[in-house]
Amino acid sequence: MFRNKASFLPPLKLTKLKLTKRDLQLEDMEQLGVHFVHGTNSSALEGLVKFRALLSAEEIDCTPWFHRAEGLKSGERLNTFDNLYRNQPISQGVSLNYTRRYHESLNHYAKLGLLDEDNYEVLIGLDSFVPLRAKFTSHPVSIGGISIMRICAIYVPAQYVSDVRAMFQTIPSLVTKVRSFR
């Protein structure tokens, strides 16, 4: 008695294939070597030009550029400023996210500040060499400010790309890193 091997195989179950939409933003960031993102808004770009770094709240607080009574238009407020000079990492570093969580940075943190037609969402992509606080692994916080040398990309709405590039005319390395959201 010879049986066909196929009769011993379980019947094939047809499953529905779920088509996924390509995430062009994520693909672009991965191609550029972006490992961390910082969600903010365009008011932070002035500080980036002035200080050549993303500064922590405590570093900003020590400058005549920042007025604590008005706060930062970029959204770093509340918990960040409540913890100034209390030896808290949130005030001593820059709040980041991993690239795969860029939506949180863009849709939450970039919208915390004052948004209007002159102030819009910005996503700053950083490389993997940003020094981090070891105990903050799920939501990274840098150790101090972050030099512009760590910036891989600066994403802004398409209509502002040329304005931001003009803003960075004194920093040629950043001009080439300004891109529109995908």
C-alpha positions as CSV (number, residue, x, y, z in Angstrom):
1,M,0.0,0.0,0.0
2,F,1.5,3.1,-1.2
3,R,0.0,6.4,-0.2
4,N,0.5,9.8,-1.8
5,K,2.6,12.0,0.5
6,A,0.4,14.9,-0.3
7,S,-2.5,13.3,1.4
8,F,-0.7,13.5,4.8
9,L,-0.1,17.3,4.5
10,P,-2.5,19.6,6.3
11,P,-4.8,21.6,4.0
12,L,-3.4,25.0,3.0
13,K,-5.0,27.9,4.7
14,L,-5.3,30.9,2.7
15,T,-4.7,34.1,4.7
16,K,-5.3,37.6,3.6
17,L,-2.2,39.5,2.8
18,K,-2.1,42.8,4.5
19,L,-0.5,45.4,2.3
20,T,1.5,48.0,4.2
21,K,2.2,51.5,3.1
22,R,5.9,52.4,2.7
23,D,7.1,54.9,5.2
24,L,9.0,57.2,3.0
25,Q,10.0,59.5,5.9
26,L,11.5,56.6,7.9
27,E,13.3,55.2,4.8
28,D,14.8,58.7,4.1
29,M,16.0,59.0,7.7
30,E,17.5,55.5,7.7
31,Q,19.3,56.2,4.4
32,L,20.8,59.4,5.9
33,G,22.0,57.6,9.0
34,V,19.5,59.2,11.4
35,H,19.5,57.3,14.7
36,F,17.7,59.8,16.9
37,V,15.2,62.5,16.3
38,H,14.3,65.7,18.2
39,G,10.8,67.1,17.6
40,T,10.6,70.9,17.9
41,N,9.3,73.8,16.0
42,S,10.9,76.5,13.9
43,S,11.6,78.9,16.8
44,A,14.4,76.5,17.8
45,L,16.2,77.1,14.5
46,E,17.3,80.6,15.7
47,G,19.1,79.0,18.6
48,L,20.7,76.4,16.4
49,V,22.2,79.2,14.3
50,K,23.2,81.3,17.3
51,F,24.8,78.5,19.4
52,R,25.7,75.9,16.7
53,A,24.0,73.3,19.0
54,L,20.7,72.1,20.4
55,L,21.1,73.3,24.0
56,S,19.7,71.8,27.1
57,A,17.3,74.0,29.1
58,E,20.0,74.8,31.7
59,E,22.4,75.8,29.0
60,I,19.8,78.1,27.4
61,D,18.8,79.5,30.7
62,C,22.3,80.9,31.2
63,T,22.1,83.0,28.1
64,P,20.7,86.5,27.6
65,W,19.0,85.1,24.5
66,F,16.4,83.2,26.7
67,H,13.9,85.0,28.9
68,R,12.5,82.6,31.4
69,A,9.3,84.6,32.0
70,E,8.3,84.1,28.3
71,G,9.6,80.5,28.1
72,L,10.6,78.9,24.9
73,K,8.3,79.0,21.9
74,S,9.7,75.7,20.9
75,G,7.8,73.8,23.5
76,E,10.5,72.8,26.0
77,R,8.5,73.9,29.1
78,L,6.6,72.4,31.9
79,N,8.6,69.4,33.3
80,T,11.8,70.7,31.7
81,F,11.7,74.1,33.4
82,D,10.2,72.8,36.6
83,N,13.4,70.8,37.1
84,L,16.0,73.5,36.3
85,Y,19.0,73.2,38.6
86,R,17.6,70.2,40.5
87,N,20.1,67.8,38.9
88,Q,17.5,66.4,36.6
89,P,18.5,65.0,33.2
90,I,15.4,66.4,31.5
91,S,16.8,69.9,32.1
92,Q,20.4,69.0,31.6
93,G,20.0,67.4,28.2
94,V,17.9,67.3,25.0
95,S,14.9,65.0,24.9
96,L,15.1,62.6,21.9
97,N,13.3,59.7,20.4
98,Y,14.6,56.7,18.3
99,T,14.1,57.1,14.6
100,R,11.3,54.4,14.5
101,R,9.3,56.6,16.9
102,Y,9.6,59.8,14.9
103,H,5.8,60.1,14.7
104,E,5.7,60.8,18.5
105,S,8.3,63.5,18.1
106,L,6.6,65.1,15.1
107,N,3.0,64.8,16.2
108,H,3.5,65.5,19.9
109,Y,6.7,67.3,20.8
110,A,6.9,69.4,17.7
111,K,3.4,70.7,18.4
112,L,3.9,71.6,22.1
113,G,5.1,75.2,21.4
114,L,3.4,78.1,19.8
115,L,2.5,77.1,16.2
116,D,1.3,79.6,13.7
117,E,2.1,80.6,10.1
118,D,5.6,81.8,11.2
119,N,6.2,78.9,13.6
120,Y,6.0,75.3,12.2
121,E,6.9,71.7,13.0
122,V,10.6,70.7,12.7
123,L,12.1,67.3,13.0
124,I,15.9,67.2,13.6
125,G,17.6,63.9,12.7
126,L,20.8,63.0,14.6
127,D,23.4,60.4,14.2
128,S,24.2,57.6,16.6
129,F,27.1,59.4,18.3
130,V,25.0,61.5,20.6
131,P,26.1,60.9,24.2
132,L,23.0,59.6,26.2
133,R,22.1,59.3,29.8
134,A,22.3,55.5,30.4
135,K,19.2,55.1,32.4
136,F,16.9,56.6,29.8
137,T,16.7,53.9,27.2
138,S,13.1,54.0,26.1
139,H,13.0,57.8,25.7
140,P,16.6,59.0,25.3
141,V,18.0,62.2,26.8
142,S,21.3,63.5,25.8
143,I,24.1,64.5,28.2
144,G,24.1,68.2,27.7
145,G,23.6,70.0,24.4
146,I,24.1,68.4,21.0
147,S,26.6,69.9,18.5
148,I,25.4,70.6,14.9
149,M,28.1,68.0,14.0
150,R,25.6,65.3,15.0
151,I,22.8,66.5,12.7
152,C,22.1,64.4,9.7
153,A,18.9,66.1,8.5
154,I,16.5,68.9,9.4
155,Y,13.0,68.2,8.2
156,V,10.5,71.1,7.6
157,P,7.3,71.5,5.6
158,A,8.2,71.9,1.9
159,Q,7.1,75.5,1.7
160,Y,9.8,76.5,4.3
161,V,12.8,74.7,2.9
162,S,14.3,77.7,1.1
163,D,13.7,80.0,4.1
164,V,15.5,77.6,6.4
165,R,18.3,77.1,4.0
166,A,18.7,80.9,3.9
167,M,18.7,81.1,7.7
168,F,21.6,78.6,7.7
169,Q,23.7,80.5,5.1
170,T,26.5,81.0,7.7
171,I,26.5,77.2,8.4
172,P,27.0,75.6,5.0
173,S,27.0,72.1,6.5
174,L,23.4,72.6,7.6
175,V,22.2,74.1,4.4
176,T,22.6,70.8,2.6
177,K,20.8,68.9,5.4
178,V,17.5,70.9,5.2
179,R,14.8,68.6,3.6
180,S,11.1,68.6,3.3
181,F,9.0,66.0,5.1
182,R,8.3,62.9,3.0
